[in-house]
Amino acid sequence: MAQHPADFQYEIYLNGLTGAVPRLPTDLTALEEMAERRLGPGPVGYVAGSAGDGSTARANRAALERRRIVPRMLRDCSVRDLSVEVLGRTLRAPLALAPVGVLSILHPGAEPAAARAAAAQGVPYVLSSASSTPLEEVAEAMGDAERWFQLYWSKDREVTRSFLGRARAAGFSVLVVTLDTPLLAWRPRDLDQAYLPFLRGVGTANYFTDPAFLAGLAKSPQEDLDAAVLRFVSLFSDPGKTWPDLAFLREHWDGPIVLKGILHPDDARLAADAGMDGVIVSNHGGRQVAGAVAAADALPRVAEAVGDRLTVLFDSGVRTGADVFKALALGARAVLLGRPYAYGLGLDGQPGVEHVIRCLLAEFDLTMALSGHARVATIGADALAEDPV
């Protein structure tokens, strides 16, 4: 790898001497429009769509846009260190790929392609429970690279227990528990296309290969897909879960546990009291509650409440290297990137995902340097100003 992620820009310029230009935009905010043109309305709507009228997704972007970086001058930034300590492991940069399910609807390479890209670029990959590929195959594609497992917390305890055991055996080191999806939100883009891939048995690979799940079926999913899908839908998530239920997860997972979907500081405190290791300040990219608080607006209060007790991570609305910088300044230890890498996958497979990672890290590296920061640790609240509303 290059000494600094920023060196990617010189690689691009040098390739231009032979007439080569990047296959995908280097402005990652342009990927969605390209995906809209090139991919089918069902798949792209599933990724791009949001809850209700999309107001929360718009608020996520607005909250990051409203914060403006205040560069400092004459600080030695000739050598930069982007590495961070997160949950007991050293990451190359404050970035991981967020869990995005059903990636086969975007590209036949699906989750293994995205996971290989993450591994090649030295960032953790968070695999969704709702992946198109069994977790063991994704793990095999990654070798020894850092991988985390995202859990949709099933109604069936035996299925949950089995998932956790399989994930640990396959080398997933961190458990990410998504709390904000006990029910599927009202998502007009999916509804207007009547598009829900799970009902076709897509995004169910971890379930259809799970012994505890299969034990509840009279016939295999290959023999009776409808019955398997019905069982999947009946146990996928559970709106009855409460804070004391976290003890079950702690009992069956011996590594770090991170709760995803935290927006209120009191919930963050409850997570700490329950013995969790971290929280992800997230509103599911605006996909669950229309009219919800922007994730970047929730981040400072959560970080202030539990930053000394828990690892605070962030997602929802991140599109650029500048966004990563802003999230760190608002109190996050690292960020998770979602939609942009999914678009990169859909448009160009594994190379598309690598392109997205390299662009994001190059821009973040340059943003750090040009703002007077040689280390991530020096990026604090004083690095930002807020536009008057």
C-alpha positions as CSV (number, residue, x, y, z in Angstrom):
1,M,0.0,0.0,0.0
2,A,1.0,3.6,-0.5
3,Q,2.6,5.4,2.4
4,H,-0.4,7.7,2.7
5,P,-3.9,7.0,1.4
6,A,-3.7,10.5,-0.3
7,D,-1.1,9.1,-2.7
8,F,-4.0,7.5,-4.6
9,Q,-4.6,10.8,-6.3
10,Y,-1.1,10.7,-7.8
11,E,-1.7,7.1,-9.0
12,I,-4.8,8.4,-10.8
13,Y,-3.0,11.3,-12.4
14,L,-0.1,9.1,-13.5
15,N,-2.4,6.6,-15.1
16,G,-3.9,9.6,-16.9
17,L,-0.6,9.9,-18.8
18,T,-1.6,6.8,-20.7
19,G,-5.2,8.0,-21.3
20,A,-6.7,6.0,-18.4
21,V,-9.3,7.6,-16.2
22,P,-11.1,6.0,-13.2
23,R,-14.0,3.7,-14.1
24,L,-16.2,5.2,-11.4
25,P,-16.5,8.8,-10.1
26,T,-14.0,10.0,-7.5
27,D,-16.8,12.2,-6.0
28,L,-18.6,9.4,-4.2
29,T,-21.8,11.5,-3.9
30,A,-22.2,10.9,-7.7
31,L,-22.4,7.1,-7.3
32,E,-26.1,7.0,-6.5
33,E,-27.1,8.8,-9.7
34,M,-24.9,6.4,-11.7
35,A,-26.4,3.4,-9.9
36,E,-29.9,4.8,-10.6
37,R,-29.1,4.9,-14.3
38,R,-27.4,1.5,-14.6
39,L,-29.1,-0.8,-12.0
40,G,-32.7,-2.1,-11.9
41,P,-35.3,0.0,-10.0
42,G,-36.0,-2.8,-7.5
43,P,-32.4,-3.3,-6.4
44,V,-31.3,0.3,-6.5
45,G,-34.5,1.4,-4.7
46,Y,-33.8,-1.2,-2.0
47,V,-30.4,0.4,-1.3
48,A,-31.1,4.0,-1.9
49,G,-34.6,4.1,-0.4
50,S,-35.5,5.5,3.0
51,A,-38.4,5.4,5.4
52,G,-41.5,7.5,4.6
53,D,-40.7,10.7,2.6
54,G,-37.0,10.4,3.1
55,S,-36.8,13.2,5.5
56,T,-34.4,11.4,7.9
57,A,-31.9,10.5,5.2
58,R,-32.0,14.2,4.0
59,A,-31.5,15.3,7.6
60,N,-28.5,13.0,8.0
61,R,-26.8,14.8,5.1
62,A,-27.8,18.2,6.2
63,A,-26.5,17.7,9.7
64,L,-23.1,16.8,8.3
65,E,-23.2,19.7,5.8
66,R,-24.1,22.1,8.5
67,R,-20.8,21.4,10.3
68,R,-17.9,23.2,8.6
69,I,-14.2,22.3,9.1
70,V,-11.9,25.0,10.4
71,P,-8.4,24.4,9.0
72,R,-5.3,25.3,11.1
73,M,-2.1,26.4,9.5
74,L,1.7,25.8,9.9
75,R,1.4,22.4,11.6
76,D,3.7,19.6,10.5
77,C,1.5,17.2,8.6
78,S,4.2,15.7,6.4
79,V,3.7,12.3,8.0
80,R,0.2,11.3,9.0
81,D,-1.0,8.4,11.1
82,L,-4.7,7.5,10.4
83,S,-4.6,4.4,12.7
84,V,-7.1,4.1,15.6
85,E,-7.6,1.7,18.4
86,V,-11.2,0.3,18.3
87,L,-12.5,-2.4,20.6
88,G,-9.1,-3.7,21.4
89,R,-7.8,-3.9,17.8
90,T,-5.7,-1.4,15.8
91,L,-7.4,-0.3,12.6
92,R,-5.5,1.1,9.6
93,A,-8.0,4.0,9.5
94,P,-11.2,5.0,11.4
95,L,-13.3,3.1,8.8
96,A,-15.3,-0.1,8.5
97,L,-17.8,-1.3,5.8
98,A,-21.3,-1.2,7.4
99,P,-23.6,-4.2,7.2
100,V,-25.6,-4.1,4.0
101,G,-27.8,-7.1,3.3
102,V,-28.8,-8.9,0.2
103,L,-25.8,-7.7,-1.9
104,S,-26.5,-10.3,-4.6
105,I,-29.3,-8.1,-5.9
106,L,-26.6,-5.6,-6.9
107,H,-23.8,-7.8,-8.2
108,P,-23.3,-11.6,-8.5
109,G,-20.0,-11.2,-6.5
110,A,-22.2,-10.2,-3.6
111,E,-20.8,-10.2,0.0
112,P,-17.6,-12.1,-0.8
113,A,-16.6,-9.4,-3.3
114,A,-17.2,-6.6,-0.8
115,A,-15.4,-8.6,1.9
116,R,-12.4,-9.2,-0.3
117,A,-12.2,-5.5,-1.1
118,A,-12.3,-4.6,2.6
119,A,-9.6,-7.1,3.3
120,A,-7.4,-5.9,0.5
121,Q,-7.7,-2.3,1.7
122,G,-7.2,-3.1,5.4
123,V,-10.6,-2.1,6.8
124,P,-13.0,-4.3,8.7
125,Y,-16.0,-5.8,7.0
126,V,-19.3,-6.1,8.9
127,L,-21.4,-8.9,7.5
128,S,-25.1,-8.7,7.7
129,S,-27.2,-11.5,9.0
130,A,-29.3,-10.9,5.9
131,S,-26.5,-11.7,3.5
132,S,-26.9,-13.5,0.2
133,T,-23.9,-15.7,1.1
134,P,-23.4,-18.0,4.1
135,L,-21.1,-16.4,6.7
136,E,-18.6,-19.2,6.4
137,E,-18.1,-18.5,2.7
138,V,-17.6,-14.8,3.4
139,A,-15.0,-15.6,6.1
140,E,-13.2,-17.9,3.7
141,A,-13.0,-15.1,1.2
142,M,-11.4,-12.8,3.7
143,G,-8.6,-15.0,5.0
144,D,-7.3,-13.6,8.3
145,A,-8.7,-10.1,7.7
146,E,-10.7,-8.3,10.4
147,R,-14.4,-9.1,10.2
148,W,-17.4,-8.4,12.4
149,F,-20.8,-10.0,12.4
150,Q,-24.1,-8.0,12.4
151,L,-27.0,-9.8,14.2
152,Y,-30.7,-9.3,13.5
153,W,-31.9,-10.5,16.8
154,S,-34.2,-13.4,16.1
155,K,-37.3,-14.5,18.0
156,D,-35.9,-18.0,18.1
157,R,-33.2,-18.3,20.8
158,E,-31.7,-21.4,19.2
159,V,-31.3,-19.7,15.9
160,T,-29.6,-16.8,17.6
161,R,-27.4,-19.1,19.6
162,S,-26.4,-21.0,16.5
163,F,-25.6,-17.8,14.5
164,L,-23.3,-16.7,17.3
165,G,-21.5,-20.0,17.5
166,R,-21.1,-20.1,13.7
167,A,-19.8,-16.5,13.6
168,R,-17.2,-17.1,16.3
169,A,-16.1,-20.4,14.7
170,A,-15.6,-18.5,11.4
171,G,-13.4,-15.9,12.9
172,F,-15.8,-12.9,13.3
173,S,-14.4,-11.0,16.2
174,V,-17.0,-8.3,17.0
175,L,-20.8,-8.7,17.4
176,V,-22.8,-5.8,16.0
177,V,-26.4,-6.0,17.2
178,T,-28.9,-3.9,15.2
179,L,-31.6,-2.7,17.6
180,D,-33.5,-0.3,15.3
181,T,-35.2,-2.9,13.1
182,P,-37.7,-4.8,15.3
183,L,-40.1,-4.2,12.5
184,L,-39.6,-3.3,8.8
185,A,-40.3,0.4,8.3
186,W,-42.7,2.0,5.8
187,R,-40.4,2.2,2.7
188,P,-42.3,3.7,-0.3
189,R,-39.6,2.9,-2.9
190,D,-39.8,-0.8,-2.0
191,L,-43.5,-0.7,-1.6
192,D,-44.1,1.0,-5.0
193,Q,-42.1,-1.8,-6.7
194,A,-43.6,-4.5,-4.4
195,Y,-39.9,-5.5,-3.9
196,L,-38.8,-7.4,-0.9
197,P,-36.1,-9.9,-1.9
198,F,-36.4,-12.1,1.2
199,L,-39.8,-13.3,0.0
200,R,-38.0,-14.9,-2.9
201,G,-35.4,-16.5,-0.7
202,V,-32.7,-13.9,-1.4
203,G,-30.8,-12.6,1.7
204,T,-31.7,-15.7,3.7
205,A,-28.5,-17.7,3.1
206,N,-27.4,-17.7,6.8
207,Y,-30.8,-19.0,7.8
208,F,-31.2,-21.6,5.1
209,T,-27.8,-23.0,6.0
210,D,-28.4,-23.0,9.8
211,P,-29.1,-26.2,11.7
212,A,-31.3,-24.6,14.2
213,F,-33.4,-22.9,11.5
214,L,-33.6,-26.0,9.4
215,A,-34.7,-28.1,12.4
216,G,-38.0,-26.1,12.4
217,L,-38.8,-27.1,8.8
218,A,-40.5,-30.3,7.6
219,K,-38.7,-30.0,4.2
220,S,-35.5,-28.3,3.1
221,P,-35.7,-24.8,1.6
222,Q,-34.9,-26.4,-1.8
223,E,-37.9,-28.7,-1.5
224,D,-40.3,-26.1,0.0
225,L,-39.2,-22.5,-0.4
226,D,-42.5,-21.0,0.7
227,A,-42.4,-22.8,4.0
228,A,-38.8,-21.7,4.6
229,V,-39.5,-18.1,3.7
230,L,-42.6,-18.1,6.0
231,R,-40.4,-19.4,8.9
232,F,-37.8,-16.8,8.2
233,V,-40.4,-14.0,8.2
234,S,-41.9,-15.2,11.4
235,L,-38.7,-15.2,13.4
236,F,-36.5,-12.6,11.7
237,S,-36.8,-9.9,14.3
238,D,-38.6,-9.4,17.6
239,P,-40.3,-6.1,18.8
240,G,-40.6,-7.7,22.2
241,K,-36.9,-7.6,23.2
242,T,-35.9,-5.4,26.2
243,W,-32.6,-4.4,27.9
244,P,-32.4,-7.4,30.2
245,D,-32.4,-9.7,27.1
246,L,-28.9,-8.5,26.4
247,A,-27.6,-10.9,29.0
248,F,-28.4,-13.7,26.7
249,L,-26.1,-12.3,24.0
250,R,-23.3,-11.7,26.5
251,E,-23.6,-15.3,27.7
252,H,-23.2,-16.6,24.2
253,W,-20.6,-14.2,22.8
254,D,-17.2,-13.8,24.4
255,G,-15.9,-11.0,22.3
256,P,-16.9,-7.3,22.1
257,I,-20.6,-6.5,21.6
258,V,-21.7,-3.2,19.9
259,L,-25.3,-2.0,19.8
260,K,-26.2,-0.4,16.5
261,G,-29.0,2.2,16.3
262,I,-28.4,4.2,19.5
263,L,-29.6,7.9,19.2
264,H,-30.5,8.8,22.8
265,P,-27.8,9.3,25.5
266,D,-29.9,7.4,28.0
267,D,-29.9,4.4,25.8
268,A,-26.2,4.7,25.5
269,R,-25.9,4.7,29.3
270,L,-28.2,1.6,29.5
271,A,-25.9,-0.1,27.0
272,A,-22.9,0.6,29.2
273,D,-24.8,-0.5,32.3
274,A,-25.6,-3.8,30.5
275,G,-21.9,-4.5,30.0
276,M,-21.8,-3.7,26.3
277,D,-18.5,-2.6,24.7
278,G,-19.7,0.0,22.2
279,V,-22.5,1.7,20.5
280,I,-23.1,2.8,16.9
281,V,-24.9,6.1,16.7
282,S,-27.1,5.4,13.7
283,N,-30.6,5.8,12.4
284,H,-30.1,3.0,9.8
285,G,-29.3,5.6,7.1
286,G,-32.8,7.0,7.4
287,R,-34.4,3.7,6.5
288,Q,-36.4,3.1,9.7
289,V,-38.0,6.2,11.2
290,A,-39.1,9.1,9.0
291,G,-38.7,12.3,10.9
292,A,-36.0,10.9,13.2
293,V,-33.2,13.0,14.6
294,A,-30.2,13.2,12.3
295,A,-27.4,10.8,13.4
296,A,-24.8,13.5,13.4
297,D,-27.0,15.7,15.6
298,A,-27.3,12.8,18.1
299,L,-23.6,11.9,18.1
300,P,-22.2,14.6,20.4
301,R,-24.7,13.9,23.2
302,V,-24.1,10.2,23.0
303,A,-20.3,10.7,23.0
304,E,-20.5,13.0,25.9
305,A,-22.6,10.6,27.9
306,V,-20.6,7.4,27.4
307,G,-17.4,8.2,25.5
308,D,-15.4,7.4,28.6
309,R,-17.1,4.0,29.1
310,L,-17.9,2.7,25.6
311,T,-16.4,2.8,22.1
312,V,-18.7,5.2,20.1
313,L,-18.9,4.5,16.4
314,F,-21.0,6.3,13.8
315,D,-22.9,5.7,10.6
316,S,-25.8,7.3,8.6
317,G,-25.1,9.9,6.0
318,V,-21.4,9.4,5.5
319,R,-20.4,10.0,1.8
320,T,-17.0,11.7,1.8
321,G,-13.7,11.9,3.6
322,A,-14.8,15.2,5.0
323,D,-17.8,13.5,6.5
324,V,-15.4,11.0,8.3
325,F,-13.4,13.9,9.7
326,K,-16.6,15.7,10.9
327,A,-17.9,12.5,12.6
328,L,-14.6,12.1,14.5
329,A,-14.7,15.7,15.5
330,L,-18.2,15.2,16.9
331,G,-17.1,12.3,19.1
332,A,-16.9,9.1,17.0
333,R,-13.9,6.8,17.3
334,A,-14.6,5.5,13.7
335,V,-17.3,5.4,11.1
336,L,-19.1,2.8,9.1
337,L,-19.7,3.4,5.4
338,G,-22.8,1.9,3.8
339,R,-24.5,3.0,0.6
340,P,-21.5,4.2,-1.3
341,Y,-19.7,0.9,-1.2
342,A,-22.9,-0.9,-2.2
343,Y,-23.2,1.3,-5.2
344,G,-19.5,0.6,-6.0
345,L,-20.2,-3.1,-5.8
346,G,-23.2,-2.8,-8.1
347,L,-21.4,-0.8,-10.7
348,D,-18.0,-2.6,-10.7
349,G,-17.9,-5.5,-8.3
350,Q,-14.9,-5.9,-6.0
351,P,-12.8,-3.2,-7.9
352,G,-15.7,-0.8,-7.4
353,V,-15.7,-1.4,-3.7
354,E,-12.0,-0.9,-3.5
355,H,-12.3,2.3,-5.5
356,V,-14.8,3.6,-3.0
357,I,-12.6,2.8,0.0
358,R,-9.5,4.3,-1.6
359,C,-11.3,7.5,-2.6
360,L,-12.8,7.9,0.8
361,L,-9.5,7.3,2.7
362,A,-7.5,9.5,0.3
363,E,-10.0,12.4,0.8
364,F,-10.0,11.9,4.5
365,D,-6.2,11.8,4.6
366,L,-6.0,15.0,2.6
367,T,-8.7,16.7,4.7
368,M,-6.7,15.8,7.9
369,A,-3.5,17.2,6.4
370,L,-5.0,20.3,4.9
371,S,-6.8,21.0,8.2
372,G,-3.6,20.7,10.3
373,H,-3.9,17.3,11.8
374,A,-1.3,14.6,11.5
375,R,-3.0,12.2,13.9
376,V,-6.6,11.2,14.3
377,A,-6.4,11.9,18.0
378,T,-6.1,15.6,17.5
379,I,-9.4,15.9,15.7
380,G,-11.8,17.4,18.2
381,A,-14.8,19.6,18.5
382,D,-12.7,22.7,18.0
383,A,-12.0,21.5,14.4
384,L,-15.6,22.4,13.5
385,A,-17.8,25.4,13.3
386,E,-21.5,25.3,12.8
387,D,-23.4,27.2,10.1
388,P,-26.1,29.4,11.6
389,V,-29.5,27.8,11.0
